[in-house]
Amino acid sequence: MNRTEFVIVTVIVLTAAFALGWFVNWLIHRFTRVTQADLGELERMAQSLHEAEETRDQAIAYIHQRDEEVGREMAQLQAELRAAMDGLRSARHESDMLRHQLEARGS
């Protein structure tokens, strides 16, 4: 094989390798290309996710608000219960005193 034949074979091999590489690159991009429908679907999914996150945040805020309201109501009810129990205790004590006074007078 002389020098000219070697150069020609080298050029053919390099050209074939370049063409094969270009073809494989084109094929890969052809099969992995994102279509407009896929982009639309991704956009719709992103919008749905955003709406779901907003709904979740609103629900969390509502729960915190209700928790604070229930806590305040519970504290108020406990205070009312303590006042009622104190009043009942006083009324029992007073009725016991009156009962003892009546028993003392009646004897």
Backbone as CSV, one residue per row, in Angstrom:
resi,resn,N_x,N_y,N_z,CA_x,CA_y,CA_z,C_x,C_y,C_z
1,MET,0.854,-1.154,0.000,0.000,0.000,0.000,0.907,1.225,0.000
2,ASN,0.734,2.025,-1.032,1.574,3.223,-1.096,0.903,4.374,-0.341
3,ARG,1.550,5.489,-0.343,1.122,6.639,0.445,-0.219,7.178,-0.022
4,THR,-0.480,7.266,-1.296,-1.719,7.803,-1.839,-2.896,6.909,-1.440
5,GLU,-2.710,5.604,-1.556,-3.779,4.682,-1.168,-4.073,4.791,0.328
6,PHE,-3.035,4.947,1.149,-3.204,5.093,2.586,-3.997,6.362,2.924
7,VAL,-3.701,7.454,2.265,-4.413,8.720,2.492,-5.861,8.568,2.069
8,ILE,-6.133,7.939,0.930,-7.497,7.768,0.440,-8.289,6.881,1.413
9,VAL,-7.711,5.774,1.882,-8.395,4.882,2.829,-8.650,5.619,4.140
10,THR,-7.676,6.405,4.594,-7.832,7.178,5.831,-8.957,8.188,5.693
11,VAL,-9.037,8.882,4.543,-10.102,9.860,4.303,-11.459,9.157,4.285
12,ILE,-11.546,8.015,3.645,-12.818,7.273,3.583,-13.233,6.818,4.983
13,VAL,-12.292,6.296,5.764,-12.607,5.835,7.120,-13.052,7.007,8.003
14,LEU,-12.333,8.117,7.937,-12.698,9.284,8.742,-14.043,9.863,8.313
15,THR,-14.309,9.894,7.014,-15.596,10.391,6.515,-16.726,9.464,6.969
16,ALA,-16.493,8.150,6.890,-17.510,7.194,7.335,-17.752,7.339,8.844
17,ALA,-16.694,7.529,9.632,-16.841,7.699,11.078,-17.613,8.981,11.388
18,PHE,-17.313,10.076,10.673,-18.023,11.339,10.861,-19.498,11.172,10.510
19,ALA,-19.773,10.524,9.365,-21.159,10.334,8.937,-21.920,9.461,9.934
20,LEU,-21.270,8.405,10.411,-21.911,7.534,11.390,-22.185,8.290,12.695
21,GLY,-21.239,9.084,13.163,-21.423,9.880,14.375,-22.538,10.895,14.217
22,TRP,-22.573,11.567,13.077,-23.636,12.540,12.819,-25.004,11.853,12.795
23,PHE,-25.086,10.693,12.162,-26.334,9.960,12.067,-26.808,9.515,13.459
24,VAL,-25.904,9.009,14.283,-26.254,8.580,15.638,-26.712,9.784,16.460
25,ASN,-26.023,10.913,16.321,-26.423,12.131,17.024,-27.823,12.570,16.599
26,TRP,-28.107,12.535,15.326,-29.423,12.916,14.800,-30.495,11.968,15.339
27,LEU,-30.173,10.669,15.363,-31.117,9.677,15.857,-31.430,9.893,17.336
28,ILE,-30.399,10.154,18.122,-30.603,10.371,19.560,-31.479,11.596,19.784
29,HIS,-31.180,12.678,19.086,-31.992,13.891,19.239,-33.407,13.698,18.714
30,ARG,-33.560,12.888,17.729,-34.890,12.630,17.167,-35.777,11.903,18.177
31,PHE,-35.200,10.934,18.884,-35.988,10.152,19.822,-36.135,10.818,21.197
32,THR,-35.228,11.701,21.549,-35.299,12.343,22.863,-35.865,13.755,22.787
33,ARG,-36.321,14.174,21.652,-36.851,15.523,21.497,-38.150,15.669,22.270
34,VAL,-38.315,16.822,22.921,-39.535,17.112,23.666,-40.510,17.779,22.708
35,THR,-41.696,17.207,22.597,-42.684,17.756,21.670,-43.447,18.893,22.336
36,GLN,-44.174,19.634,21.549,-44.977,20.744,22.052,-46.086,20.230,22.984
37,ALA,-46.625,19.060,22.667,-47.643,18.469,23.526,-47.066,18.142,24.902
38,ASP,-45.820,17.630,24.908,-45.167,17.340,26.192,-44.952,18.615,26.992
39,LEU,-44.554,19.684,26.324,-44.359,20.959,27.018,-45.681,21.482,27.568
40,GLY,-46.741,21.329,26.798,-48.064,21.741,27.283,-48.491,20.941,28.498
41,GLU,-48.232,19.648,28.459,-48.566,18.780,29.592,-47.748,19.161,30.826
42,LEU,-46.462,19.445,30.629,-45.622,19.867,31.746,-46.112,21.192,32.326
43,GLU,-46.509,22.116,31.460,-47.025,23.404,31.916,-48.323,23.221,32.709
44,ARG,-49.197,22.339,32.243,-50.449,22.069,32.946,-50.168,21.428,34.309
45,MET,-49.232,20.496,34.348,-48.873,19.850,35.603,-48.259,20.860,36.579
46,ALA,-47.428,21.757,36.068,-46.829,22.780,36.927,-47.902,23.698,37.494
47,GLN,-48.873,24.069,36.670,-49.973,24.912,37.134,-50.802,24.189,38.199
48,SER,-51.087,22.916,37.968,-51.848,22.131,38.948,-51.079,22.024,40.265
49,LEU,-49.777,21.810,40.180,-48.950,21.727,41.382,-48.968,23.054,42.135
50,HIS,-48.866,24.150,41.409,-48.893,25.474,42.027,-50.231,25.705,42.746
51,GLU,-51.330,25.350,42.095,-52.655,25.498,42.712,-52.783,24.614,43.948
52,ALA,-52.253,23.403,43.877,-52.321,22.494,45.024,-51.508,23.044,46.198
53,GLU,-50.347,23.626,45.910,-49.530,24.212,46.968,-50.245,25.405,47.604
54,GLU,-50.908,26.223,46.787,-51.659,27.357,47.331,-52.805,26.865,48.214
55,THR,-53.502,25.832,47.761,-54.597,25.267,48.548,-54.071,24.710,49.865
56,ARG,-52.937,24.028,49.807,-52.330,23.479,51.018,-51.958,24.601,51.981
57,ASP,-51.352,25.676,51.474,-50.980,26.799,52.324,-52.207,27.440,52.959
58,GLN,-53.292,27.568,52.192,-54.524,28.132,52.741,-55.093,27.219,53.829
59,ALA,-55.042,25.918,53.593,-55.551,24.961,54.588,-54.726,25.027,55.868
60,ILE,-53.422,25.135,55.726,-52.553,25.224,56.903,-52.852,26.503,57.673
61,ALA,-53.027,27.623,56.960,-53.355,28.888,57.627,-54.697,28.785,58.343
62,TYR,-55.679,28.156,57.696,-56.996,27.993,58.316,-56.895,27.132,59.570
63,ILE,-56.118,26.069,59.501,-55.961,25.181,60.660,-55.316,25.928,61.819
64,HIS,-54.289,26.727,61.526,-53.644,27.493,62.592,-54.622,28.500,63.205
65,GLN,-55.407,29.141,62.363,-56.389,30.115,62.846,-57.424,29.422,63.741
66,ARG,-57.954,28.298,63.267,-58.950,27.562,64.052,-58.339,27.050,65.358
67,ASP,-57.090,26.616,65.314,-56.414,26.133,66.512,-56.319,27.253,67.546
68,GLU,-55.969,28.457,67.095,-55.893,29.591,68.016,-57.273,29.927,68.575
69,GLU,-58.299,29.910,67.719,-59.658,30.196,68.176,-60.114,29.168,69.204
70,VAL,-59.877,27.903,68.931,-60.285,26.841,69.851,-59.516,26.973,71.163
71,GLY,-58.242,27.315,71.078,-57.452,27.512,72.301,-58.008,28.648,73.147
72,ARG,-58.373,29.755,72.496,-58.958,30.878,73.235,-60.307,30.477,73.847
73,GLU,-61.139,29.801,73.070,-62.438,29.368,73.585,-62.273,28.403,74.760
74,MET,-61.298,27.507,74.653,-61.071,26.550,75.719,-60.599,27.262,76.988
75,ALA,-59.713,28.235,76.849,-59.247,28.986,78.009,-60.410,29.738,78.645
76,GLN,-61.276,30.319,77.817,-62.440,31.041,78.336,-63.391,30.079,79.060
77,LEU,-63.640,28.919,78.457,-64.516,27.939,79.094,-63.935,27.417,80.406
78,GLN,-62.628,27.238,80.455,-61.998,26.787,81.699,-62.126,27.852,82.782
79,ALA,-61.966,29.118,82.373,-62.135,30.201,83.352,-63.575,30.237,83.857
80,GLU,-64.537,30.070,82.951,-65.938,30.046,83.357,-66.220,28.855,84.267
81,LEU,-65.643,27.700,83.950,-65.816,26.515,84.778,-65.243,26.735,86.172
82,ARG,-64.051,27.332,86.247,-63.461,27.617,87.562,-64.349,28.562,88.363
83,ALA,-64.892,29.594,87.678,-65.771,30.545,88.368,-67.039,29.845,88.839
84,ALA,-67.606,28.974,87.989,-68.815,28.248,88.383,-68.526,27.309,89.547
85,MET,-67.382,26.633,89.496,-67.025,25.725,90.592,-66.798,26.505,91.881
86,ASP,-66.168,27.664,91.798,-65.983,28.495,92.991,-67.333,28.952,93.539
87,GLY,-68.235,29.359,92.632,-69.568,29.769,93.069,-70.319,28.618,93.712
88,LEU,-70.210,27.433,93.126,-70.869,26.266,93.694,-70.286,25.923,95.060
89,ARG,-68.965,26.017,95.172,-68.310,25.736,96.444,-68.783,26.731,97.505
90,SER,-68.879,27.993,97.123,-69.366,29.014,98.066,-70.818,28.745,98.446
91,ALA,-71.639,28.391,97.464,-73.051,28.122,97.743,-73.193,26.912,98.655
92,ARG,-72.402,25.870,98.449,-72.460,24.691,99.323,-72.040,25.055,100.746
93,HIS,-70.951,25.839,100.803,-70.468,26.241,102.131,-71.532,27.069,102.852
94,GLU,-72.162,27.992,102.125,-73.204,28.834,102.718,-74.412,27.995,103.127
95,SER,-74.807,27.023,102.262,-75.951,26.181,102.618,-75.629,25.311,103.825
96,ASP,-74.401,24.837,103.932,-73.999,24.060,105.104,-74.064,24.914,106.365
97,MET,-73.605,26.153,106.237,-73.647,27.051,107.395,-75.098,27.321,107.807
98,LEU,-75.957,27.576,106.833,-77.364,27.832,107.140,-78.027,26.598,107.744
99,ARG,-77.688,25.424,107.210,-78.247,24.181,107.736,-77.831,23.995,109.192
100,HIS,-76.548,24.264,109.495,-76.073,24.131,110.860,-76.756,25.140,111.787
101,GLN,-76.978,26.358,111.264,-77.656,27.374,112.072,-79.100,26.943,112.356
102,LEU,-79.763,26.405,111.323,-81.158,25.955,111.526,-81.219,24.782,112.499
103,GLU,-80.260,23.871,112.370,-80.228,22.735,113.292,-79.949,23.206,114.706
104,ALA,-79.090,24.214,114.815,-78.774,24.742,116.152,-79.971,25.429,116.762
105,ARG,-80.777,26.132,115.963,-81.964,26.814,116.470,-83.080,25.812,116.799
106,GLY,-83.134,24.790,115.966,-84.200,23.814,116.150,-83.954,22.913,117.343
107,SER,-82.768,22.778,117.790,-82.495,21.876,118.896,-82.783,22.451,120.228
